[in-house]
Amino acid sequence: MLVLITYDVNTEDAAGRKRLRQIAKQCVNYGQRVQNSVFECLLDAAQCRMLQAKLCSIMDAERDSLRFYYLGNQYKTKIEHFGRDTSYQPEELLLA
């Protein structure tokens, strides 16, 4: 299923900047960055729960925000893109 992950991390101090880097690093391991704090990830249910647990363990629930949008397997009919195309296809192999 395609999962859209968004986050907002308070970066007023060094700890917040560290959390931001850690969350981004975890998201890169599972998907493609499509905007600064937005990732598209093709995950199965187990991967999704595992990533969610990792991100929740990193974030500060009092200062940060994390959202998961579940677009499912028929996500192609739910996404409209305008503007610069980055030639990204979620089904393709991601190379870092």
TIBAPA-354011 format. One line per field, with one value per atom (N, C-alpha, C): chain; atom name; x, y, z. Coordinates in Angstrom, 2 decimals. Example, Ala and Ser with C-alpha at 12.3 -4.5 7.8 and 13.67 -1.06 7.14 Angstrom:
<nodes>
unit [A	A	A	A	A	A]
site [N	CA	C	N	CA	C]
u [13.19	12.30	13.20	12.85	13.67	12.90]
v [-5.69	-4.50	-3.30	-2.25	-1.06	0.03]
w [7.80	7.80	7.80	7.08	7.14	7.87]
</nodes>
This chain:
<nodes>
unit [A	A	A	A	A	A	A	A	A	A	A	A	A	A	A	A	A	A	A	A	A	A	A	A	A	A	A	A	A	A	A	A	A	A	A	A	A	A	A	A	A	A	A	A	A	A	A	A	A	A	A	A	A	A	A	A	A	A	A	A	A	A	A	A	A	A	A	A	A	A	A	A	A	A	A	A	A	A	A	A	A	A	A	A	A	A	A	A	A	A	A	A	A	A	A	A	A	A	A	A	A	A	A	A	A	A	A	A	A	A	A	A	A	A	A	A	A	A	A	A	A	A	A	A	A	A	A	A	A	A	A	A	A	A	A	A	A	A	A	A	A	A	A	A	A	A	A	A	A	A	A	A	A	A	A	A	A	A	A	A	A	A	A	A	A	A	A	A	A	A	A	A	A	A	A	A	A	A	A	A	A	A	A	A	A	A	A	A	A	A	A	A	A	A	A	A	A	A	A	A	A	A	A	A	A	A	A	A	A	A	A	A	A	A	A	A	A	A	A	A	A	A	A	A	A	A	A	A	A	A	A	A	A	A	A	A	A	A	A	A	A	A	A	A	A	A	A	A	A	A	A	A	A	A	A	A	A	A	A	A	A	A	A	A	A	A	A	A	A	A	A	A	A	A	A	A	A	A	A	A	A	A	A	A	A	A	A	A]
site [N	CA	C	N	CA	C	N	CA	C	N	CA	C	N	CA	C	N	CA	C	N	CA	C	N	CA	C	N	CA	C	N	CA	C	N	CA	C	N	CA	C	N	CA	C	N	CA	C	N	CA	C	N	CA	C	N	CA	C	N	CA	C	N	CA	C	N	CA	C	N	CA	C	N	CA	C	N	CA	C	N	CA	C	N	CA	C	N	CA	C	N	CA	C	N	CA	C	N	CA	C	N	CA	C	N	CA	C	N	CA	C	N	CA	C	N	CA	C	N	CA	C	N	CA	C	N	CA	C	N	CA	C	N	CA	C	N	CA	C	N	CA	C	N	CA	C	N	CA	C	N	CA	C	N	CA	C	N	CA	C	N	CA	C	N	CA	C	N	CA	C	N	CA	C	N	CA	C	N	CA	C	N	CA	C	N	CA	C	N	CA	C	N	CA	C	N	CA	C	N	CA	C	N	CA	C	N	CA	C	N	CA	C	N	CA	C	N	CA	C	N	CA	C	N	CA	C	N	CA	C	N	CA	C	N	CA	C	N	CA	C	N	CA	C	N	CA	C	N	CA	C	N	CA	C	N	CA	C	N	CA	C	N	CA	C	N	CA	C	N	CA	C	N	CA	C	N	CA	C	N	CA	C	N	CA	C	N	CA	C	N	CA	C	N	CA	C	N	CA	C	N	CA	C	N	CA	C	N	CA	C	N	CA	C	N	CA	C	N	CA	C	N	CA	C	N	CA	C	N	CA	C	N	CA	C]
u [0.84	0.00	0.89	0.39	1.14	0.75	1.76	1.55	2.28	1.58	2.16	2.49	3.76	4.21	4.64	4.09	4.47	4.88	5.79	6.22	6.58	6.47	6.86	7.60	8.89	9.73	10.18	10.03	10.48	12.01	12.61	14.08	14.69	14.06	14.58	15.85	16.11	17.33	18.05	19.24	20.04	19.35	18.64	17.93	16.85	16.16	15.14	15.75	16.86	17.54	18.01	18.45	18.86	17.66	16.53	15.31	14.89	14.97	14.60	15.46	16.77	17.67	17.36	17.10	16.82	15.51	14.49	13.21	13.36	14.02	14.23	15.02	16.04	16.87	16.04	15.18	14.32	13.36	12.78	11.84	12.53	13.76	14.52	14.74	14.87	15.08	13.86	12.69	11.46	10.75	11.16	10.42	11.17	10.43	10.96	10.47	11.41	11.03	10.39	9.19	8.51	8.41	8.55	8.68	9.51	9.86	10.80	10.48	9.29	8.93	7.81	7.83	6.79	7.45	7.06	7.60	6.45	6.65	5.75	6.46	5.79	6.41	5.47	5.98	5.23	5.59	4.61	4.85	3.79	4.18	3.15	2.76	1.77	1.26	2.34	3.16	4.21	5.27	5.68	6.67	6.11	4.85	4.23	4.23	3.83	3.80	5.21	6.18	7.56	8.10	7.86	8.31	7.60	6.31	5.55	6.12	6.45	7.03	8.39	9.23	10.54	10.40	9.53	9.37	8.79	7.84	7.24	8.24	9.18	10.20	11.22	11.37	12.31	11.67	10.42	9.78	9.52	9.36	8.95	7.47	6.61	5.17	4.65	5.40	4.99	5.35	6.32	6.83	6.73	6.58	6.62	5.28	5.13	3.91	4.29	3.58	3.82	2.47	2.31	1.05	1.29	0.43	0.44	-0.89	-0.82	-2.01	-1.95	-2.95	-2.97	-3.75	-3.03	-3.65	-3.99	-3.53	-3.89	-3.17	-3.67	-3.05	-3.53	-4.66	-5.19	-4.86	-3.67	-3.27	-3.18	-2.96	-2.79	-4.01	-5.18	-6.41	-6.65	-5.81	-6.02	-5.01	-4.08	-3.00	-3.09	-3.06	-2.93	-1.67	-0.85	0.41	0.45	0.81	0.93	2.32	2.87	4.18	5.28	6.46	7.66	7.55	7.73	7.68	9.08	9.20	10.50	10.76	9.89	10.04	10.12	9.48	9.48	8.28	8.51	7.45	7.60	6.62	6.75	7.07	6.64	6.88	8.31	9.05	10.41	11.37	12.48	13.52	14.14	14.29	14.90	16.38	17.21	18.65	19.14	19.93	20.44	21.89]
v [-1.17	0.00	1.23	2.30	3.55	4.33	4.75	5.53	6.85	7.93	9.26	9.62	9.91	10.24	11.69	12.45	13.85	14.08	15.01	15.31	16.77	17.24	18.60	18.48	18.76	18.60	19.98	20.25	21.51	21.51	22.44	22.47	23.69	24.16	25.32	25.01	23.74	23.38	22.23	21.90	20.86	19.50	19.21	17.93	17.81	18.91	18.91	18.70	19.34	19.17	17.72	17.12	15.71	14.81	15.06	14.28	14.40	15.62	15.85	14.99	14.99	14.17	12.69	12.24	10.82	10.38	11.21	10.88	10.84	11.83	11.85	10.62	10.26	9.10	7.82	7.65	6.46	6.45	7.60	7.67	7.38	7.86	7.60	6.09	5.38	3.93	3.18	3.82	3.14	3.74	4.93	5.55	6.70	7.53	8.63	9.96	10.88	12.23	12.93	13.46	14.19	15.68	16.05	17.44	17.42	18.59	18.64	17.67	17.66	16.77	15.83	15.37	14.49	13.34	12.11	10.93	10.05	9.45	8.43	7.09	6.16	4.88	3.74	2.79	1.57	0.55	0.22	-0.62	-1.70	-2.83	-3.78	-3.43	-4.10	-3.74	-3.85	-4.89	-5.09	-3.99	-3.65	-2.58	-1.25	-1.02	0.23	0.36	-0.70	-0.67	-0.52	-1.18	-1.09	0.33	0.93	2.30	3.27	3.07	3.94	3.87	2.69	2.53	3.22	3.07	3.72	5.23	5.77	7.23	7.76	7.05	7.50	7.44	6.51	6.44	7.58	8.14	9.24	10.59	10.77	12.09	12.44	13.72	14.24	14.58	13.78	13.94	15.28	15.94	17.26	18.39	18.16	19.24	18.96	17.70	17.32	16.73	16.60	16.03	15.05	13.94	12.90	12.43	12.34	11.90	10.82	9.82	8.76	8.82	8.93	8.90	7.61	6.77	5.46	5.55	5.51	5.65	4.30	3.22	1.88	1.43	0.36	-0.21	0.44	1.11	1.78	3.27	3.60	4.98	5.81	5.17	5.93	6.77	6.31	7.06	8.15	8.20	9.15	10.29	10.28	11.28	12.10	13.41	14.32	15.14	15.26	16.00	17.12	18.31	19.46	20.06	20.60	21.22	20.28	20.59	19.86	18.38	17.55	16.10	15.60	14.84	14.33	12.93	12.43	11.11	9.99	10.15	9.15	8.24	6.92	5.93	5.05	5.02	4.27	2.80	2.18	0.75	0.44	1.43	1.19	1.06	0.40	0.22	1.57	1.82	3.07	2.82	3.60	3.51	4.76	4.59	5.76	6.01]
w [0.00	0.00	0.00	-0.58	-0.56	0.69	1.43	2.65	2.48	2.72	2.70	4.14	4.40	5.75	5.77	6.69	6.85	8.30	8.49	9.85	9.99	11.21	11.57	12.90	12.86	14.04	14.50	15.78	16.36	16.38	15.65	15.52	16.21	17.26	17.98	18.76	19.02	19.75	19.03	19.49	18.86	18.90	19.97	20.08	19.00	18.73	17.68	16.30	16.04	14.75	14.59	15.67	15.64	15.33	16.00	15.74	14.27	13.74	12.34	11.42	11.62	10.79	10.94	12.16	12.40	11.73	11.83	11.21	9.69	9.12	7.67	7.22	7.97	7.62	7.61	8.59	8.62	7.43	7.11	5.99	4.66	4.49	3.26	3.10	4.19	4.12	3.58	3.62	3.23	2.02	1.59	0.49	-0.14	-0.83	-1.61	-1.04	-0.84	-0.41	-1.61	-1.42	-2.49	-2.18	-0.94	-0.51	0.77	1.30	2.42	3.55	4.03	5.15	4.77	3.50	2.99	2.22	2.59	1.93	1.43	0.25	-0.26	-0.07	0.60	0.91	0.51	-0.26	-0.55	0.53	1.36	2.52	2.64	3.22	3.62	5.06	5.60	6.92	8.00	7.94	8.96	8.87	7.65	7.47	7.98	7.70	8.12	9.64	10.34	11.81	12.38	11.75	12.21	12.03	10.87	10.63	11.57	11.75	12.66	14.07	14.53	15.88	15.97	14.93	14.93	14.99	14.15	14.11	15.41	15.96	17.23	18.38	18.30	19.35	19.24	18.05	17.82	18.17	17.78	17.93	19.40	19.64	20.94	20.82	21.41	21.25	21.74	22.59	23.10	22.14	21.25	20.40	18.90	18.51	17.10	16.66	15.34	14.77	13.67	13.61	12.63	12.12	10.78	10.19	9.16	9.15	8.15	7.40	6.09	5.23	4.43	4.58	3.94	2.64	1.52	0.21	-0.42	0.17	-0.28	-1.52	-2.12	-3.31	-4.60	-4.56	-5.75	-5.71	-5.22	-5.01	-6.29	-7.44	-8.69	-9.02	-8.60	-8.87	-7.83	-6.80	-5.71	-5.70	-6.64	-6.66	-7.93	-7.79	-8.91	-8.66	-9.67	-9.53	-10.56	-10.12	-11.00	-10.82	-11.86	-11.75	-12.16	-11.73	-12.12	-11.79	-12.77	-12.59	-12.27	-11.19	-10.78	-11.33	-12.19	-12.81	-11.78	-10.67	-9.60	-9.76	-9.74	-9.78	-8.55	-7.65	-6.39	-6.57	-7.67	-7.86	-8.25	-8.74	-9.21	-8.04	-8.28	-7.30	-6.94	-5.65	-5.20	-4.94	-5.56	-5.35	-4.67	-3.63	-2.91	-3.26]
</nodes>
